[in-house]
Amino acid sequence: MGPIAKRVLLAAVASAGLAGCQSMHMPANSPCHDTKLTLYYEPSSETLTDAGRQIVELTARRLRGCTVKELSLLGLADPTGSPQTNLTLSQHRADNVLEAFVKAGLPVPKYTLVAAGDKGAVTAGGAVVPVRRQVDVTVVIAH
């Protein structure tokens, strides 16, 4: 695992741990709270990184026994390549994250999966939005 992957993993684990302290509905030590994650990809890749798989597995393990209401996934891509290729790539990224959560044992009664491709990857002024090779994940817990 490279230094960037380690930093992403550490940031996600720290963020997941702190998110419980912000919940108004559950005690701070409860594992059952809404969770948001961002999983990053290598350029032109749809394969979840080792760090990404670890984050998915840790999150699924923490949420075992919780009532998951919904899992939302938004697949994104940077503006490299054609818009159609980027749309397909972002779809595959989101599909792979959903598959990883199911494989890790997260009960997913309902999910929303959106592929945005490279839409929004370039600002109106022409600047490229950095690090858009990602899937944004939201796990909603029934309270």
Beta strands, then each sheet from edge to edge (+ up, - down):
strand 1: 35-40
strand 2: 68-76
strand 3: 111-117
strand 4: 134-141
sheet 1: 1+ 4- 2+ 3+
end
